[in-house]
Amino acid sequence: MEFLEPRTEVAEQKILCCECGTLVAPNPANMCVACIRTRVDVSEGIPKQAILHFCRFCERYLQPPNTWIPCTLESRELLALCLKKLKGLNKVRLVDASFIWTEPHSKRVKVNITIQGEAMGAILQQSFVVEYTVHYQMCEVCCRQKGSDGEAWKALVQIRQRTVHKKTLFYLEQLILKHEMHRDAMTIKETEGGINFYYTAKNNARKMVDFLLSVIPCQYKTSQELVSHDIQSNVFNYKYTYFVEITPICKDEVVCLTGGISRYLNHMAQIAICTRISDNIHLMDPCTLKIGQLNSTQFFKDQFGAICHQKQLREFMVMNVEPIRSKEKQYGPHSTKHVLADVWVLPLNCLGTDDDEIHTRSHLGGVLQCGDYVLGFDVEHAVVNNPIFDKVKQRPDIILVKKIYPNKMKRNKGRNFKLKRMQRMTSVSETATENGDYNDFLEDLEEDPDLRKNVNMYKKEEWMAEAEEVLAPRVGLEELLDELDLSAAPAETDEQGNMLTEGA
């Protein structure tokens, strides 16, 4: 039988609270937790009221120092923003935080916060409510956009072209949309003869000017205006303006070249046709198929003008076509996309009369057949106010420019694609002439595959299937893009069914 020693257990020592007399474990304060909580406030130093700045126009909140973030009521983003506004919260341990429901129009946001902190050797947990007052304040972007009469811009790009139609501007708009060069603009305004882009920084305006110089023949001029001047810090506040002038030569226009330009283009005939506008001006002699290119520097150094634009062309009916198969050696660059032919035409108003057919040589031998309609410039009966044209000795009687197709209205309704348009402020009313120019631009896209390479075209959901019977060039479905809409709301469209995109 073994002897077991008795176990001696030491009882935990307790003391009486000096305030209420409750038995508690010894601590430096000699007080219970309840009494310590009545004497010590763990949330001391944390403000119970704060201010939130809210922009009513873009519905964003200010995150100091100068960042505006979009938040919805009772969202995680707004809760994080509210907690960052509280000073002293990093000195305690955050246990929980939640919103207390308030009326949406009350301009009050209440947050219930639970924290833990150490006081007098004890860990205390406390909950309190912080009330945020919402103050309205416009952000920088909205302040500049809503400024009186647009006076808040920093840099302005003015795009102008002196022509009677807007086909080149429509093409430029598609280039800007494809490369998303309109994103940095705070406001886009359409004026008579061009478009204005307003920017908040000079670098963004300069970026737009560099883009225009790379995609279209143009030149620019700069100017600056002193807005304010701080003498003490020697700071100057300027407004910068870039005036971009696009060459007045457009596609399918008959031009009269100067002698210097004609010699530069390997002695091309002075009366030529503009076949395309890219970063250069593409010219062609319709009688010899000789081609040439001019950049903006060469054009503005020795300028020439158009003697006939598309609205002045006359309609003819093709009576006979005979392709020319010449084996003579040709010097200089010549077009391989066109076929030279002898064409006999008759004006539409002379059909059924005894007038003789008019003979001319044209570059449209590959697309013209007997009975087709074609637009041409009647050089013999035209009145041209151009001193260079008066000195030209060898002139063709008629210059055929492009083939036209019947049933134009049915062709417009049966178009199977649509284009995006920039959302801009217009200071001029949209006229029927502008709508006609836009339809002509869409027809050029259908007829010219090279022009379509730089344009994003989207599938059109509703279009007339009867239009397939129209004998005219069409855009294949393989060249069209599917419209991607990430929002549930339908996209805004104009009267012609074109999509509108934001300008800033």
C-alpha positions as CSV (number, residue, x, y, z in Angstrom):
1,M,0.0,0.0,0.0
2,E,1.5,3.2,-1.2
3,F,1.4,6.5,0.6
4,L,-0.1,9.4,-1.5
5,E,0.8,12.9,-0.6
6,P,-2.1,15.3,-0.3
7,R,-2.4,17.8,-3.2
8,T,-2.2,21.4,-2.3
9,E,-4.2,23.7,-4.7
10,V,-3.5,27.4,-4.5
11,A,-6.7,29.3,-4.8
12,E,-6.8,32.2,-7.3
13,Q,-6.4,35.5,-5.5
14,K,-9.1,38.0,-6.0
15,I,-9.7,41.6,-4.8
16,L,-12.6,43.8,-4.4
17,C,-13.3,46.5,-7.0
18,C,-12.6,49.9,-5.4
19,E,-15.8,51.3,-7.0
20,C,-18.5,48.7,-6.7
21,G,-16.9,46.0,-4.5
22,T,-17.1,43.2,-7.0
23,L,-14.6,40.4,-6.8
24,V,-12.2,40.7,-9.7
25,A,-8.8,39.5,-10.6
26,P,-6.0,41.8,-9.6
27,N,-5.2,44.5,-12.1
28,P,-3.3,47.8,-12.0
29,A,-6.5,49.8,-11.8
30,N,-8.0,47.7,-9.0
31,M,-11.4,48.1,-10.8
32,C,-13.7,45.8,-12.7
33,V,-14.3,46.1,-16.4
34,A,-17.7,47.8,-16.0
35,C,-16.2,50.5,-13.8
36,I,-13.2,50.9,-16.1
37,R,-15.7,51.4,-19.1
38,T,-17.5,54.1,-17.2
39,R,-14.3,56.0,-16.6
40,V,-12.3,55.4,-19.8
41,D,-13.6,56.0,-23.4
42,V,-11.7,53.8,-25.9
43,S,-13.1,55.8,-28.8
44,E,-11.6,59.0,-27.6
45,G,-9.8,60.8,-30.4
46,I,-12.1,59.3,-33.1
47,P,-14.5,61.9,-34.5
48,K,-18.2,61.1,-34.3
49,Q,-19.1,63.4,-37.2
50,A,-17.5,63.8,-40.6
51,I,-18.2,65.2,-44.1
52,L,-18.5,63.4,-47.4
53,H,-18.2,65.4,-50.6
54,F,-20.5,64.2,-53.4
55,C,-20.7,65.4,-57.1
56,R,-24.3,65.3,-58.2
57,F,-23.5,65.3,-62.0
58,C,-21.2,62.3,-62.2
59,E,-22.4,60.7,-58.9
60,R,-18.9,60.3,-57.4
61,Y,-17.5,60.8,-54.0
62,L,-14.2,62.6,-53.2
63,Q,-11.4,60.5,-51.9
64,P,-8.8,62.9,-50.5
65,P,-6.7,64.5,-51.8
66,N,-8.1,64.8,-55.3
67,T,-9.5,61.4,-56.4
68,W,-13.2,60.9,-57.3
69,I,-14.6,57.4,-57.1
70,P,-18.1,56.1,-58.0
71,C,-19.9,54.6,-55.0
72,T,-23.5,53.5,-54.4
73,L,-25.3,53.8,-51.1
74,E,-24.4,51.1,-48.5
75,S,-21.7,49.6,-50.8
76,R,-18.3,48.3,-49.7
77,E,-16.6,51.1,-51.6
78,L,-18.5,53.7,-49.7
79,L,-17.9,52.0,-46.3
80,A,-14.2,51.9,-47.0
81,L,-14.3,55.6,-48.0
82,C,-16.1,56.4,-44.7
83,L,-13.6,54.5,-42.6
84,K,-10.7,56.3,-44.3
85,K,-12.2,59.6,-43.3
86,L,-11.8,58.8,-39.5
87,K,-8.6,59.9,-37.9
88,G,-7.4,57.8,-34.9
89,L,-8.9,54.6,-36.1
90,N,-5.5,53.1,-36.7
91,K,-4.7,53.3,-33.0
92,V,-7.4,50.7,-32.1
93,R,-8.6,47.3,-33.4
94,L,-11.6,47.5,-35.8
95,V,-14.0,44.6,-35.0
96,D,-17.1,45.5,-37.1
97,A,-18.6,48.3,-39.2
98,S,-22.0,48.4,-40.8
99,F,-24.4,51.0,-42.2
100,I,-27.5,52.3,-40.3
101,W,-30.4,52.9,-42.7
102,T,-31.2,56.5,-43.4
103,E,-33.4,58.3,-45.9
104,P,-31.6,58.6,-49.3
105,H,-32.6,62.3,-49.5
106,S,-31.5,63.1,-45.9
107,K,-27.9,63.9,-46.9
108,R,-26.9,61.7,-43.9
109,V,-24.9,58.5,-43.8
110,K,-24.6,56.7,-40.4
111,V,-22.1,53.9,-39.7
112,N,-22.1,51.7,-36.6
113,I,-18.5,50.9,-35.6
114,T,-17.2,48.4,-33.1
115,I,-13.6,48.7,-31.8
116,Q,-11.4,47.1,-29.2
117,G,-8.8,48.9,-27.2
118,E,-6.5,48.5,-24.2
119,A,-7.1,50.7,-21.1
120,M,-5.6,50.2,-17.6
121,G,-4.4,46.7,-18.4
122,A,-7.8,45.5,-19.7
123,I,-9.2,44.9,-23.2
124,L,-12.4,46.9,-23.8
125,Q,-14.8,46.6,-26.7
126,Q,-17.0,49.5,-27.5
127,S,-19.6,50.4,-30.2
128,F,-20.5,53.9,-31.4
129,V,-22.2,55.6,-34.3
130,V,-20.5,58.0,-36.7
131,E,-22.7,60.4,-38.7
132,Y,-21.5,61.6,-42.1
133,T,-23.0,64.7,-43.7
134,V,-23.1,64.7,-47.5
135,H,-22.0,68.1,-49.0
136,Y,-22.4,68.8,-52.7
137,Q,-19.2,69.7,-54.5
138,M,-18.5,69.5,-58.3
139,C,-15.5,67.5,-59.4
140,E,-12.9,69.0,-61.7
141,V,-14.3,67.4,-64.8
142,C,-17.9,68.4,-64.2
143,C,-16.8,71.9,-63.2
144,R,-15.1,72.4,-66.5
145,Q,-17.9,70.8,-68.5
146,K,-20.6,72.8,-66.8
147,G,-18.6,76.0,-66.9
148,S,-20.3,79.1,-68.2
149,D,-20.1,79.3,-72.0
150,G,-17.3,76.6,-72.1
151,E,-14.7,79.0,-70.7
152,A,-13.1,76.3,-68.4
153,W,-11.1,74.6,-71.2
154,K,-7.4,74.6,-71.2
155,A,-6.7,73.7,-74.9
156,L,-8.9,73.8,-78.0
157,V,-8.5,72.0,-81.3
158,Q,-10.4,73.5,-84.2
159,I,-10.8,71.3,-87.3
160,R,-11.9,73.1,-90.4
161,Q,-12.3,72.3,-94.1
162,R,-13.5,74.7,-96.8
163,T,-15.7,72.5,-98.9
164,V,-19.4,72.3,-99.8
165,H,-19.9,68.8,-98.3
166,K,-18.8,66.9,-95.2
167,K,-17.7,63.6,-96.6
168,T,-14.1,64.1,-95.5
169,L,-15.2,65.1,-92.0
170,F,-17.4,62.0,-91.7
171,Y,-14.4,59.8,-92.7
172,L,-12.2,61.6,-90.1
173,E,-14.9,61.0,-87.5
174,Q,-14.7,57.3,-88.1
175,L,-10.9,57.4,-87.8
176,I,-11.1,59.2,-84.5
177,L,-13.6,56.6,-83.2
178,K,-11.5,53.7,-84.3
179,H,-8.4,54.9,-82.5
180,E,-10.5,56.3,-79.6
181,M,-8.9,59.7,-79.8
182,H,-12.0,61.4,-78.5
183,R,-11.8,59.9,-75.0
184,D,-9.7,62.7,-73.6
185,A,-11.9,65.5,-74.8
186,M,-14.1,67.2,-72.2
187,T,-16.5,68.6,-74.8
188,I,-17.0,68.1,-78.5
189,K,-18.9,70.8,-80.4
190,E,-19.9,70.7,-84.1
191,T,-19.7,74.0,-85.8
192,E,-20.3,75.1,-89.4
193,G,-17.5,73.8,-91.5
194,G,-15.8,71.6,-88.8
195,I,-15.6,70.3,-85.2
196,N,-14.1,71.7,-82.0
197,F,-12.5,69.5,-79.4
198,Y,-12.1,71.1,-75.9
199,Y,-9.4,69.6,-73.6
200,T,-8.4,70.1,-69.9
201,A,-4.7,69.7,-70.7
202,K,-2.4,71.0,-73.5
203,N,-0.8,67.5,-74.0
204,N,-4.1,65.9,-74.9
205,A,-4.7,68.6,-77.5
206,R,-1.2,68.2,-78.9
207,K,-1.8,64.4,-79.1
208,M,-4.9,65.0,-81.2
209,V,-3.1,67.3,-83.6
210,D,-0.3,64.7,-84.1
211,F,-2.9,62.1,-84.9
212,L,-4.6,64.3,-87.4
213,L,-1.3,65.0,-89.2
214,S,-0.7,61.3,-89.5
215,V,-4.1,60.3,-91.0
216,I,-5.2,63.2,-93.2
217,P,-3.4,65.9,-95.2
218,C,-3.6,69.1,-93.2
219,Q,-1.7,71.9,-91.6
220,Y,-2.0,73.6,-88.2
221,K,-1.4,76.9,-86.5
222,T,-1.1,77.6,-82.8
223,S,-2.0,80.6,-80.6
224,Q,-2.1,81.2,-76.9
225,E,-4.0,83.7,-74.7
226,L,-3.0,84.8,-71.2
227,V,-5.8,84.2,-68.7
228,S,-4.1,85.0,-65.4
229,H,-0.7,85.8,-63.9
230,D,0.5,85.4,-60.4
231,I,3.3,87.9,-59.9
232,Q,4.5,86.5,-56.6
233,S,5.0,82.9,-57.8
234,N,5.6,83.9,-61.4
235,V,3.0,81.5,-62.7
236,F,1.2,82.1,-66.0
237,N,-2.1,80.6,-66.9
238,Y,-2.6,80.3,-70.7
239,K,-5.3,79.0,-73.0
240,Y,-4.0,77.2,-76.1
241,T,-5.7,77.0,-79.5
242,Y,-4.7,74.7,-82.4
243,F,-6.3,75.5,-85.7
244,V,-6.1,72.5,-88.0
245,E,-7.0,73.2,-91.7
246,I,-7.7,70.1,-93.9
247,T,-6.9,70.4,-97.6
248,P,-10.0,71.4,-99.6
249,I,-9.5,68.6,-102.0
250,C,-11.9,65.6,-101.6
251,K,-12.5,62.3,-103.1
252,D,-14.2,62.2,-106.6
253,E,-13.4,65.9,-107.4
254,V,-11.9,67.2,-110.6
255,V,-8.8,69.4,-109.9
256,C,-6.7,71.6,-112.0
257,L,-3.0,71.2,-111.1
258,T,-0.4,74.0,-111.3
259,G,2.5,73.7,-113.6
260,G,4.9,72.9,-110.8
261,I,2.8,70.2,-109.3
262,S,2.3,68.7,-112.8
263,R,6.0,68.5,-113.4
264,Y,6.6,67.0,-109.9
265,L,4.1,64.2,-110.7
266,N,6.0,63.1,-113.8
267,H,4.3,65.6,-116.1
268,M,0.8,64.5,-115.3
269,A,-2.0,66.2,-117.1
270,Q,-3.1,69.4,-115.3
271,I,-6.8,68.3,-115.2
272,A,-6.9,65.2,-113.0
273,I,-9.2,63.4,-110.6
274,C,-8.8,62.9,-106.8
275,T,-9.3,59.2,-106.3
276,R,-8.6,58.9,-102.6
277,I,-7.8,60.9,-99.5
278,S,-5.5,59.3,-96.8
279,D,-2.4,60.9,-95.3
280,N,-1.7,61.9,-98.9
281,I,-3.8,63.2,-101.8
282,H,-4.1,60.5,-104.5
283,L,-4.5,61.9,-108.0
284,M,-5.0,60.2,-111.4
285,D,-5.1,61.3,-115.0
286,P,-8.3,59.7,-116.4
287,C,-7.0,59.7,-119.9
288,T,-3.6,57.9,-119.3
289,L,-4.1,56.2,-115.9
290,K,-1.0,58.0,-114.6
291,I,-1.2,58.4,-110.8
292,G,0.6,60.4,-108.2
293,Q,0.5,61.4,-104.5
294,L,0.9,64.7,-102.7
295,N,1.5,65.2,-99.0
296,S,0.2,68.2,-97.1
297,T,3.5,70.1,-97.2
298,Q,3.7,69.9,-101.0
299,F,0.0,70.9,-101.4
300,F,0.2,74.0,-99.2
301,K,3.5,75.0,-100.8
302,D,1.9,75.2,-104.2
303,Q,-1.9,75.1,-103.7
304,F,-4.5,74.3,-106.3
305,G,-8.2,74.0,-106.2
306,A,-11.1,71.8,-107.4
307,I,-12.8,73.0,-110.5
308,C,-15.8,70.6,-110.0
309,H,-17.0,68.8,-106.9
310,Q,-19.5,65.9,-106.7
311,K,-22.6,68.1,-106.5
312,Q,-21.7,69.8,-109.8
313,L,-21.3,66.5,-111.7
314,R,-23.8,65.8,-114.5
315,E,-25.5,62.5,-115.2
316,F,-24.8,60.6,-118.5
317,M,-25.9,57.4,-120.0
318,V,-23.2,55.1,-121.5
319,M,-23.9,54.2,-125.1
320,N,-20.8,52.2,-126.0
321,V,-17.6,51.1,-124.3
322,E,-14.4,49.9,-126.1
323,P,-11.4,49.0,-123.9
324,I,-8.0,50.1,-125.1
325,R,-5.4,47.4,-125.2
326,S,-2.2,49.4,-125.8
327,K,1.2,47.6,-125.9
328,E,3.2,50.8,-125.7
329,K,5.6,51.1,-122.9
330,Q,4.4,53.4,-120.1
331,Y,6.8,55.6,-118.1
332,G,6.1,56.5,-114.5
333,P,3.6,55.0,-112.0
334,H,0.2,53.9,-113.5
335,S,-2.9,52.5,-112.0
336,T,-3.5,48.8,-112.2
337,K,-6.9,48.9,-110.7
338,H,-8.5,50.7,-113.6
339,V,-9.0,49.9,-117.2
340,L,-8.6,52.6,-119.9
341,A,-11.4,52.6,-122.5
342,D,-13.1,54.8,-125.1
343,V,-16.6,55.6,-124.0
344,W,-19.5,57.2,-125.8
345,V,-22.0,58.9,-123.6
346,L,-25.1,61.0,-123.9
347,P,-26.6,63.4,-121.3
348,L,-29.8,62.2,-119.7
349,N,-31.7,65.3,-120.7
350,C,-30.7,64.6,-124.4
351,L,-32.1,61.1,-124.5
352,G,-34.6,60.7,-127.4
353,T,-33.2,63.7,-129.3
354,D,-31.0,63.9,-132.4
355,D,-27.9,65.0,-130.4
356,D,-24.7,63.2,-131.3
357,E,-23.0,61.0,-128.8
358,I,-20.0,62.4,-127.0
359,H,-16.7,60.5,-127.1
360,T,-14.2,60.6,-124.2
361,R,-11.5,58.4,-122.8
362,S,-12.0,57.2,-119.2
363,H,-10.5,55.1,-116.5
364,L,-13.8,53.3,-115.8
365,G,-13.5,50.8,-118.6
366,G,-13.6,47.9,-116.1
367,V,-17.0,48.8,-114.6
368,L,-18.9,50.5,-117.3
369,Q,-21.3,48.7,-119.7
370,C,-23.8,49.9,-122.2
371,G,-26.9,51.3,-120.5
372,D,-25.1,52.3,-117.3
373,Y,-25.3,55.7,-115.7
374,V,-22.2,57.7,-114.9
375,L,-21.4,61.0,-113.3
376,G,-19.1,63.3,-115.3
377,F,-17.8,66.8,-115.6
378,D,-18.9,68.6,-118.8
379,V,-15.7,70.5,-119.5
380,E,-16.8,72.0,-122.8
381,H,-19.9,73.7,-121.4
382,A,-18.7,74.4,-117.9
383,V,-18.0,77.9,-116.6
384,V,-14.9,77.7,-114.4
385,N,-13.5,80.6,-112.5
386,N,-9.9,79.4,-112.3
387,P,-6.9,81.3,-113.8
388,I,-4.9,78.0,-114.1
389,F,-7.7,76.3,-116.0
390,D,-7.9,79.1,-118.5
391,K,-4.2,78.5,-119.5
392,V,-4.7,74.8,-120.1
393,K,-4.7,74.1,-123.8
394,Q,-5.5,70.4,-124.1
395,R,-8.8,69.7,-122.4
396,P,-11.1,66.7,-122.8
397,D,-14.7,67.4,-123.6
398,I,-16.0,65.3,-120.7
399,I,-14.3,63.7,-117.7
400,L,-16.2,60.7,-116.3
401,V,-15.7,60.5,-112.5
402,K,-17.8,57.6,-111.1
403,K,-20.5,55.1,-111.9
404,I,-23.9,55.5,-110.2
405,Y,-26.5,52.9,-109.5
406,P,-30.3,53.3,-109.6
407,N,-32.8,52.8,-106.8
408,K,-30.8,55.0,-104.4
409,M,-33.6,55.2,-101.8
410,K,-34.1,51.4,-101.7
411,R,-30.3,51.1,-101.4
412,N,-30.1,53.4,-98.4
413,K,-32.9,51.5,-96.6
414,G,-31.4,48.1,-97.4
415,R,-28.0,48.9,-96.1
416,N,-26.8,46.0,-93.8
417,F,-24.4,47.9,-91.7
418,K,-24.2,51.0,-89.4
419,L,-21.5,53.2,-88.0
420,K,-20.9,54.8,-84.7
421,R,-21.2,58.5,-84.2
422,M,-19.6,60.8,-81.7
423,Q,-21.9,62.3,-79.1
424,R,-21.3,66.1,-79.6
425,M,-23.0,69.4,-79.0
426,T,-24.3,70.9,-82.2
427,S,-24.5,74.7,-82.8
428,V,-26.0,74.3,-86.3
429,S,-29.2,72.4,-87.2
430,E,-28.9,69.2,-89.2
431,T,-30.2,69.7,-92.7
432,A,-31.2,67.5,-95.6
433,T,-28.0,68.3,-97.3
434,E,-26.0,66.9,-94.5
435,N,-28.0,63.7,-94.5
436,G,-27.4,63.4,-98.2
437,D,-23.6,63.9,-97.6
438,Y,-23.7,61.1,-95.0
439,N,-25.5,58.7,-97.4
440,D,-23.0,59.5,-100.1
441,F,-20.2,58.7,-97.6
442,L,-21.9,55.3,-96.9
443,E,-22.1,54.6,-100.6
444,D,-18.4,55.3,-100.9
445,L,-17.7,52.8,-98.2
446,E,-19.7,50.2,-100.1
447,E,-17.9,50.9,-103.4
448,D,-14.3,51.3,-102.1
449,P,-12.8,48.3,-100.2
450,D,-9.6,50.4,-99.4
451,L,-11.7,53.0,-97.7
452,R,-13.4,50.4,-95.5
453,K,-10.1,49.2,-94.0
454,N,-9.9,52.2,-91.7
455,V,-13.6,52.2,-90.6
456,N,-15.3,49.9,-88.0
457,M,-18.7,48.8,-89.4
458,Y,-21.2,47.0,-87.3
459,K,-24.0,44.7,-88.3
460,K,-27.4,46.2,-88.6
461,E,-30.2,44.1,-87.0
462,E,-33.1,45.4,-89.2
463,W,-32.7,46.0,-92.9
464,M,-34.8,45.4,-96.0
465,A,-34.1,42.1,-97.7
466,E,-35.6,43.5,-100.9
467,A,-32.6,45.7,-101.3
468,E,-30.5,42.6,-102.3
469,E,-32.2,42.9,-105.7
470,V,-30.5,46.3,-106.2
471,L,-27.5,45.9,-108.5
472,A,-25.0,47.8,-106.4
473,P,-21.8,46.9,-104.4
474,R,-22.5,45.6,-101.0
475,V,-20.5,45.0,-97.8
476,G,-20.1,41.4,-97.0
477,L,-21.1,40.1,-93.6
478,E,-17.6,38.8,-93.0
479,E,-16.4,42.5,-92.9
480,L,-18.9,43.6,-90.3
481,L,-18.4,43.5,-86.5
482,D,-20.8,42.4,-83.9
483,E,-22.0,45.2,-81.6
484,L,-20.8,44.6,-78.0
485,D,-23.0,46.1,-75.3
486,L,-22.0,45.4,-71.7
487,S,-24.8,47.4,-70.2
488,A,-28.4,46.4,-70.0
489,A,-29.7,49.7,-71.3
490,P,-30.0,50.0,-75.0
491,A,-27.5,52.1,-76.9
492,E,-28.5,55.6,-77.9
493,T,-29.1,56.1,-81.6
494,D,-29.9,59.1,-83.8
495,E,-32.7,59.4,-86.4
496,Q,-30.7,57.4,-88.9
497,G,-30.1,54.5,-86.5
498,N,-26.4,55.3,-85.9
499,M,-25.0,54.6,-82.5
500,L,-23.8,57.5,-80.4
501,T,-20.7,57.3,-78.2
502,E,-19.6,59.6,-75.4
503,G,-17.2,62.3,-76.3
504,A,-15.4,62.5,-73.0
